[in-house]
Amino acid sequence: MGNKPISQKKLNDFTLVINPGSVLDNNNAHEMVEIITVAQDKGFKNIILDMTDLEFISSAGVGSILGTIETSREAGGDIILCNAAESILHVLEVLDLADYLTVKNNLEEAASLCS
C-alpha cells in the first residue's frame, strides 16, 4: 500500500475534485474534513471524491465524508464518490451507506451531476 497524499483540483466554480490518496484513516481523516470544510466555505457546493488511488478506508475515513455531506446537500450540492475499488464499495455496503451516498463509476459520470 502506497502513501499517496490527499490532493485537490477545481473542476468549475461550484465543484472541487479531491483525491483522498491511498489511505483514508485516523492519520488523515481530520485533513480530509478540513479540506472539504474550507471548500464548502469558499462556495463549492459539489465535492467529488475521486477514489482512484484509495486502497483503504477506516471508520474515521468514512466519518470524514459523512460528517461533511449534509453541508453540501443543504447548499444544493452533494459529495459524490467515484472510481471506488470493489473493496471500498464493499465497506460502504457493509455499513449500509450505499443508498445514502452518491456513488458514480467514474469522474465523467460524477461531473455530469455538477452544474
C-alpha positions in Angstrom: 0.0 0.0 0.0 1.4 3.3 -1.1 1.2 6.5 0.9 -0.1 8.9 -1.7 -1.3 12.2 -0.1 -4.7 14.0 -0.4 -4.8 16.3 -3.5 -7.4 18.6 -4.9 -8.3 20.4 -8.1 -11.0 22.8 -9.1 -13.4 21.4 -11.7 -15.6 24.6 -12.0 -16.8 27.5 -9.9 -19.0 25.2 -7.8 -17.2 21.8 -7.9 -13.9 20.7 -6.3 -12.4 17.3 -7.1 -10.5 15.7 -4.1 -8.4 12.6 -4.4 -8.1 11.2 -0.9 -4.8 9.4 -1.7 -4.2 5.8 -1.0 -5.3 5.6 2.6 -8.0 7.5 4.5 -7.8 6.7 8.2 -7.2 8.2 11.6 -4.0 9.7 10.5 -5.5 12.0 7.8 -9.3 12.0 8.2 -9.0 15.4 10.0 -7.2 16.7 7.0 -10.0 15.5 4.7 -12.6 17.2 6.9 -10.6 20.4 6.8 -10.2 20.4 3.0 -13.9 19.7 2.5 -15.0 22.3 5.0 -12.7 25.0 3.6 -14.0 24.2 0.1 -17.6 24.4 1.3 -16.9 27.8 3.0 -15.5 29.0 -0.3 -18.7 28.2 -2.1 -18.0 24.8 -3.6 -21.4 23.1 -3.3 -20.2 19.9 -5.0 -17.3 17.9 -3.9 -16.2 14.9 -6.0 -14.1 12.4 -4.2 -12.1 10.6 -6.9 -11.1 7.4 -5.1 -8.9 6.1 -8.0 -5.9 5.7 -5.7 -7.8 4.8 -2.5 -6.8 1.3 -1.2 -8.0 1.5 2.4 -10.7 3.5 4.3 -11.2 3.2 8.0 -14.3 4.2 10.1 -12.6 7.6 10.7 -12.3 8.0 6.9 -15.9 7.2 6.3 -16.8 9.6 9.2 -14.9 12.4 7.5 -17.2 12.1 4.5 -20.4 11.6 6.4 -19.6 14.5 8.7 -19.5 16.9 5.9 -22.1 15.7 3.4 -25.1 17.5 4.9 -23.4 20.9 4.4 -23.1 20.3 0.7 -26.6 18.9 0.4 -28.1 21.9 2.3 -26.3 24.2 -0.2 -28.0 22.4 -3.1 -25.0 20.2 -3.9 -23.6 16.9 -2.8 -20.4 14.9 -2.1 -20.1 12.4 -4.9 -17.8 9.4 -4.8 -16.3 7.9 -8.0 -13.7 5.4 -9.1 -14.0 3.4 -5.9 -12.5 0.0 -5.8 -14.7 -3.0 -5.1 -13.2 -3.3 -1.6 -14.1 0.3 -0.8 -17.6 -0.2 -2.1 -17.9 -3.3 0.0 -17.1 -1.4 3.1 -19.8 1.2 2.3 -22.3 -1.6 1.7 -21.5 -3.4 4.9 -22.0 -0.1 6.7 -25.4 0.3 4.9 -24.3 3.6 3.3 -24.6 2.6 -0.4 -28.1 4.1 -0.7 -27.2 7.2 1.4 -24.1 8.2 -0.6 -24.0 9.3 -4.2 -21.6 6.9 -6.0 -20.7 7.0 -9.7 -18.4 4.8 -11.7 -16.1 7.5 -13.0 -15.2 11.1 -12.9 -17.2 11.9 -16.0 -20.4 10.5 -14.5 -19.8 12.3 -11.2 -19.1 15.6 -13.1 -22.3 15.3 -15.0 -24.2 15.8 -11.8 -22.4 19.1 -11.0 -23.6 22.3 -12.6 
